[in-house]
Amino acid sequence: MFDAQGVRRSTGKQAGILNKIMEDIYWKGKIQELQLRELIGHTPVEVIIGLILGIAIALVSFAK
C-alpha cells in the first residue's frame, strides 16, 4: 500500500514536472523527446478501497 500510494504517486508528480521542463526545452527548439507517463500512483481513496476489497475477498474465499 505504501508503494501504491507514496512512491508511485511521487513518481507521477516528478514526471509531470519533467514533462513541463521538456515542453519548455522543446519550444525553444533544442530537442524533441517523448513525454513521460504521469498517472502512475493511486490516490488514498483507491488504496483504502483496495484494502477493503482484498480483505472482503479473502474472507469470502476462506469461508468456502
Secondary structure in CASP SS format (residue, H / E / C, confidence):
PFRMAT SS
TARGET T0000
AUTHOR 0000-0000-0000
METHOD secondary structure of the structure
MODEL  1
M C 1.00
F H 1.00
D H 1.00
A H 1.00
Q H 1.00
G H 1.00
V H 1.00
R H 1.00
R H 1.00
S H 1.00
T H 1.00
G H 1.00
K H 1.00
Q H 1.00
A H 1.00
G H 1.00
I H 1.00
L H 1.00
N H 1.00
K H 1.00
I H 1.00
M H 1.00
E H 1.00
D H 1.00
I H 1.00
Y H 1.00
W H 1.00
K C 1.00
G C 1.00
K C 1.00
I C 1.00
Q C 1.00
E C 1.00
L C 1.00
Q C 1.00
L C 1.00
R C 1.00
E C 1.00
L C 1.00
I C 1.00
G C 1.00
H C 1.00
T C 1.00
P H 1.00
V H 1.00
E H 1.00
V H 1.00
I H 1.00
I H 1.00
G H 1.00
L H 1.00
I H 1.00
L H 1.00
G H 1.00
I H 1.00
A H 1.00
I H 1.00
A H 1.00
L H 1.00
V H 1.00
S H 1.00
F H 1.00
A H 1.00
K C 1.00
END
